[in-house]
C-alpha cells in the first residue's frame, strides 16, 4: 500500500489540554472522538502516549480499541514512549520503564502499530557501547512479541546521541532489522541538520518521520519551547517541504507523523485541532 502521502495525527498534537510531562498526561478527548475526527479530516492513523493508553484501558479492552481503528479505517498507530530501558536493572527508573514496555509490548500486536518510539527525554547519561547493546536487546525483545519497529528518536537534549552521525551509529551498531531512526523536522532544525544531510541517509535506517515547525531562534526557556511553542507544519520558519523532498529522495516511503506540542493548539476545540493539523500538514506533502 502506497503511504507516500499518508498522515498520522500524533498524540501531543491531538491530546487537547494535557499537562505534558508534569501532570495529567492522558487526554480528556474520548478515543472514539479522536478516531472519528482523524478519519473525518483525512488522517490515516493516530498516536497514543503510554499514560493515555493506561487510561483508555480502564474502560476499553485492547480488542475494543482495535475495533475502533477498524471502524474508522485507521491503518497506523504510534505507541510511545519508552525511556530508561538502558539503565541498570537495579535502578527504580528502569523498573518503571520495564513496566511501560510490557504495557506497549502487549498492545502492539493487537493494534495496527506502525512503530514504538523510544529515546531519552530526561537526558540521562549512558556509555554509548552500553546504549547500543541495550538498544539491540530492546529490539530483540520487541521482535519476540510483535512486528512493529522500535525507532530511536533524535532530540537535542539527549547527551548520548547528540547528533545525526551518532544516531546513525547507534542503529547501525545495534543492527536490528526492526530498529531505525525517528526523525522530527523540529529537532532536525534545532540541531542545525539541513535537508541535504538527511538526503544521504541509508533508507533501511529511516524508521519514522515527524513534521513539526517552529522558529530558528531559541526561546530563553528551551524546555518551555519544546512542549508549548511549536508550530503546525508550514506555519513556522523551518524548511518542511525541503525536508520532505530530501527524505523522499533518501528512500523514505512514509507515512508521516504530525507532532506539534503547542499550548495554543491544545486550547482549541477538538474539531478545530484536527482541521488545522491536517490542512497545514497535507500541504507540505504536495
N, C-alpha and C positions, 0 to 999 in steps of 0.2 A: 504494500500500500504506500502511495506517494505521500510523504509527510512534509514536503518542502515548504508548504505554507500553513501547516497546522500550528495552532497556538494553544498553549496551556496556561490557564489563569492560576498563578501560584498563590500559595496560602496568604502571605503577608499583603498581597495586592487586594485580595477579596475578603479578608477576615473581618473588616469593619473595626469598631472601636475596641481593640485589644490593647494590652499592655506588653509591648514587645520586650521579652527577656527580663521583665522586672515585676510581673504580677500575673493577672489572669491572661493567659495566652490563648485560651480556647474562645472560639467565635460565638457571638450571640446570634449570628445568622444560621438558621437551621440548614443542615446539609442538603436536604431536598431543595430548598430555595436556591442554594448556591449552584447545585447541579442544573436546576431549571433555567436560571439566568445565564449560565455558561452556554447551554445549548441554544437558548433564545438568540444570543448575540453572535454566535459562531465559534466559540471556543471548542476545542476538541478534547479538553480534559481540565482537571484542576489539581491543586496541590493540597496536602494536608500535613500540618505540623503535628509532632508526636503528642503534645498536650491536648490538641484538639481531637485527635483520634481517640485518646483515652476518654475524653468527654462524650464523644459521639457513641462510643461503645457502652456507655451507661444505659442507653435507651435503644440501641440497634445492634444487631449481630453483624459480623463481617459479611455473611451471606446477604443480609438485607442491604448493606452498603453496596455490595457488588450489584445487586438488583437495581439500585438507583442509577448506577453508571450505565447499565444496560438499558434501562427505561429511557434515559435521555441521550443515548447514543454517544456517550463519552468514552474515548478509547485509551486515554492516558491518565495516569496518576503519578504525581511525585510524592514520595514519602520522605519526610525529613524530621529531625536532623539527628545524626549520630555524632557525638563527640566524647572525648575521654576514653575511647576504645584503645588508645595506645599507651595508657598508663598501666602501672603495675597492678596486678590482681589484688594486692593488699590495700590499694587506695580506695577510699569510700566513693570517690567520684567515678572510678572505674566500675564499681558495683552498680551504681545508679545508671551509668552508661550501658552496662550489660542488660539491665532490666528493660531499658528502652529498646535496645537491639532486639531482644526477644519479642517485644510488642510488634516491632516492624517486620521482623522475620516471619512472624505468624500471619500478619496481614498481607504481606507481599504476594504470596501465591494465590490468594483468594481474590484479590482486587486486580484491576488492569494496570499493574505497577510498571511504569517505564523504567524507573531507577529509584534508588535510595541515595539521598545526598548526605555526605559525611564531610568532616573537616575539623577545624579548630577555632571556633568562635571565641572562646575565652582567651586564646593566645598562650596556651600552656606550653612551655619549652619541652622539647624531646630530642634526643640524639637522632640524627637523620637515619642512620642504619637501623636503629630500633623502630623508628616510624615506618620505614619501608617494609621491614619484616612483619610488623603488626598490621599494616595495610594489606599485605598479601594474605595474612591469616584471616582478616576480616572478609576479604573477597572469597576466600575458600569456604568460610563458614556460610556465607550467603549462598554460594553455589550448591551447597548441600540442601538448602531449604527452598530456594525459589530461582526464577530465571531473570530477575531484574538486575540491571547493572548497579554497581556501587561506585558512585562518582565522587571524586575528591574536589572540593571547591577551593579555588584560589581566591584568597581575600587579603587585603592589605595588612590586617592585624595579626596574621599568622607568622610567628617568628621562625618557625621551622621550614616553611615553604614561602619565602618572601617574594619570589618572582616566578615568571613562567618557566624559565630554564630548570629551576629546582622542582617545580610541579611536574614537569615532563619527566625529570629524572626519577621522581617518586613512582609514577605509574609505570614507567619502563623498568625500574628496578624490581617492582613487585611482579610485573609481567603477568598479571591476572587477566584471563580472557574476558571476565565480566567487570574489570576495572575501567577507569578512564577519568578524564578531566571534566570538571564542571566549570564553565567559563561564563562570567556575567559581565556585560558590557560596562556596567557601573564600576566594578572592581578593575577591569582591564584599563579603563580610562584613568581611574585614580592612581593606578600603578604605572601609568605612562607607557602602556603597551599598545603600540599602534596597530591598525588593521593589517598592514603589510607583514607584521611579525607573526600574527596568528595564521596568516595565509600559508605559511611554511610548515605548519604543524602536521604531523602524520595523522591521516584520517582515522586510523584504528584507535587512536588515543583520545579522540573527541567524543566524549560520552554524553554531553549535555550542554546547551547554551541558553542563557537567560538574557532578556532585553530589559534594560533599565537606563534611564537618562539622569542627568544632573549637571552640576556646574563645575568648571575646572578648578576654581579657587576653593580651597578647603575652608569650611566654617571653623570658628575658634574651637568649638566642641565637636571633634570628629565623630565621636560615638553618637551624639545627637543627630548629626548629619546623616549617618549611616541608617539610623532607624526611623527618622522622621522627615527627612527633607530630600528624598529622591524625587525624580520627575518621571512622568509617563514617557515612553519612547517617542522621540520626536518633539518633546516639549522642553528639552534642555539644550546643552551645548555639545554633547558628545556625538561622534560620527556613527550613529546607529546603523544607517543604511550601508556605510562603508564596512562596518564590522560584519554585517550580514553577507555582503558580497564576498568579503575575504574568507569567511568561514565556509561559504558555499564553494569557493574556489579550492579550499583546502580539502573538500570532500565531505563536509558535514551535510547530512541529509535530513536534518530535523528530527522531531518537532522542536518548537521554540517556546521557552517559558517566558512569562511576563512577571517579573518580580520588582515591585515598586513599593518600598517601605516609605509611606508618606502620611504624616499626621493629617494633612488636609484631605487626602483621599479617604482615609479611614472614617472621616466625619460625614461623608456623603451617604445618601440612601443606597441600599444595595443595588437597585437597578441602575442608578447613575454610575456607580463604581464599575459595573460590568460594561455598560455602554461606552464609557470613556476609555477604559483599558483596551477594549477590543478595537475601537475606532482608530486610536493612535498607533497601536502596535501593528495592526494589519497593514497599515500604510507603509511601514518600514520594510515589509517583505515584498512589496510590489516591484 
